[in-house]
Amino acid sequence: MQEGLNNAFRHSQDSSVTVLCEMSGQRARIELRNAISTARPREPHELSGMGLDGLKARVEILNGTFAARRIGDEFSLDVSLDMERQDD
């Protein structure tokens, strides 16, 4: 969540972020949405930087799902993780 909030404040002129947290069984989901700056509009492929790449890698190590995308005039960061303990 911290990486998503940092990106929202770094790349958006609007300081508001919508945070959605859900638990469904053993699955946790967090989605962050913020307005995309109209001063510097970017295409979705330009929205991912080193921070998002690192976050994606960490989520994948935990067998989670990661999506960073543009939805209309908002940027969405959506992460889902299985909270059930997995022993190696």
MARKE-46676 format. One record per residue (C-alpha): residue in one letter; x, y, z. Coordinates in steps of 0.05 Angstrom, whole numbers, plus 5000, padded with zeros to 4 digits. Layout:
<rs>
AXYZ/...
</rs>
This chain:
<rs>
M500050005000/Q505750485016/E508650424946/G501950574915/L500751174959/N507751444945/N506451374870/A499751724875/F502652324911/R508752344865/H505052304799/S498252624811/Q496453354821/D490353134861/S492252914932/S486252454941/V486751704936/T481151194940/V483150574980/L479149934976/C480849355023/E477148695019/M477748015052/S474347425021/G475946775056/Q483446745058/R484347245001/A486147975015/R485348514962/I487649234963/E486149724907/L488550444904/R485750934854/N487751654840/A486552164786/I491652194730/S494752874723/T492053234662/A498253674660/R502453074640/P497852544610/R501251864602/E499551224568/P498850604612/H505550314592/E508850954615/L505650914684/S509850354710/G516550524739/M521850174781/G517450224843/L511649874810/D516149354778/G519149194846/L512249154878/K509848694822/A515848234834/R514548204909/V507148054899/E508847494849/I513847184898/L507847124946/N503646804890/G499147414888/T496247804831/F498248504810/A495148994762/A497149714748/R492850044695/R489150654672/I481650634680/G478651254647/D481951854680/E484451454740/F490451024754/S488850364790/L493649944829/D490449274848/V493948744890/S490948094915/L494447604963/D492846924992/M493247015068/E493346265083/R500046045111/Q504045635062/D509745225090/D515445045044/
</rs>
